[in-house]
Amino acid sequence: TGRSGALGLFRLLERASRAEPRPAEAGLAEALARLRHLARPGSLVLLASDFSDLDEAAEQNLAALTERHDLAVLFVWDPLEADLPPSGRYVFGDGESLLAVDTGSPGLRDAFRTDFARRRERAEVLCRRLHIRFAPLGTQQPVGEALRDGLFRLAAAVRGRVRHD
């Protein structure tokens, strides 16, 4: 709690951002299920996620968490998720395979924007329905700055009893 707690959280996140990436161990649903059993009743749970694997099981676990915990969500997103880069041919890789994409197609650009908007809307509507505070957290800012801004938006929502941006 307070300033020292927030500074400790920032330090942990900064160290984690420099750590070697680990393979994904579980999806959102499994992580939320484990959290339900680990967090003490009445805890404030701050969930930072891109909600890319939000499914029915994850929604159920999130709803169950709200019964015993106070939740706040930081919706993590990257500008490349919201809109494709300028028209051209790009090659993307995940360390194992490569994918070439031509971003010049208007249909592809529209579908890409629509897919992101639906994912964000689904997460935001779910949070609104479950009375969970929600704030977007863009990766275009340095992580400390973005997190600070996102946490301030969540804190303002608590003070103003406003749940969403």
N, C-alpha and C positions, 0 to 999 in steps of 0.2 A: 504494500500500500504506500501511497505517498510518493514523494520525489525519489527516495532511495530505492523503492521498489521499481519505479519506472526506469531509473538509471540501470538497475540490475538487469531488467528485461532487455534494454537497449544493448547492454554489453553482451548478453547471451546471443542475441540476434546477430550482432556484428561478428562475433566469433563463429557462429554457425554459417554466416555468409562466406567466410574464408575457408571453411572446412572442406575436405574432399567430399564430392557428392556420393551419396550412398544409393544403392538400388532401391526402388520403391518396394516397401515391404507389404503395404496393404493399401487398399482403396479407402475412400472417404467413409463408407459405411462401416468397415471394420475398425477404422481409427476412432470413429464416434462411439462404436459399441464398447471398445476398450476404455475410452474416456469415461463412459457412464459408470464403469466399475471402479475407476481410479480416483476420480474427483470427489472430494468430500461434499456432502450436501450443503447447499448454500454458497458454494464457491462461485466466484466470477470466472467464467470461461470465455477466453478470447480466442475465437477461431479465425485463423487466416487461411483462406483457401481460394482456389480459382473455380471450384465447383464443376470442374470438367467431368467428374464421374458422379455427379449427383443423380442418384437413383432412388427408387421407392424405399429400399432398406436404409439408405442414408437419411432420407426424410423422416422415417420412423424413429431412427436413433436420435436425430436432432430434436424431434418433438419430445421424446422421452427425457432428453437432457434438460429441456425447459421446465420439466416438472419439479426438479430438485436443484436447479442451478440458475444463475443469472447469466445469460449469454449475450455476447456481442460478436458481430461478424465483420471481418475485414475481407472484402472481396478483392483478391489480388488479380490484377490484369495487366497485360502488356499491350502497348499500342499496336503491335503486330497482330494481336488477336482481334482487335476491333476493326482494323482496316489493313488491307494488303499494302505492301510498299508500292511505289510508283510503277506504272506499266513497264514490263521487261521480263527477262528470263532469269530466274533465281534458282540456286541449288541449295537445298536444306539437308542437313544431316543430323543424326542422333548418335553418332559414334559407331553405329553398326551398318546403317544403310543411308543412301542418298536419294533425294527426291527432287526432280527438276519441275519447276512450276512457272508457267507463263502467266503473269498477272495482268495481261492486257485485255482479257476477256471481261466485258461488262457483266455478263451473267455470273461469272466466277466471283467477281468483286462484290456484287450484290448478295450472292449466297453467303459469302464469307462474313459480310457485315451483319446479315440477318441471323446467322448462326450464333455469333457472339452476342448480339442484342437479346436473342431468346434465352441464352444461358444466363446472362446477367439478370434479365427480367424474372426468370424462373427462381433464381436464388433470392432476389429481392422480394418477390411476392411471397415466397415461403417464409422468409424472415418476418415480413409484415404480418402474415397469418399467425405465426407463432410468437409474435410480440418480441422479436429479437432485434436489437439495434443493429444497423447495417451501415457500413461506410466503404466506399471504393478505395482501393490502394493501388495506384498506378506505379509501374516499374520504371517509368521515365524519369523519376526523381531518384536521387541517392536514397538508399534504403532507410537510413536514419531519419532523413527529412520526410520521406513518404510515410513512415510509420508514425512519426510525431504528428503529422497532419491528420492521418487517419484516426489516431487515438484522441486527438483534440476534437474531431468531429463526433466521435462516439461519446466523449465526455460532455460535449455541448448538448447532445441528444438526451443524455440523462438529466442534465440540469433543466432543460426546456421541456422535458417529457415528450420530446419528438423522437420517433423511432427511426426515421430514415432521412437521407439527404433530400 
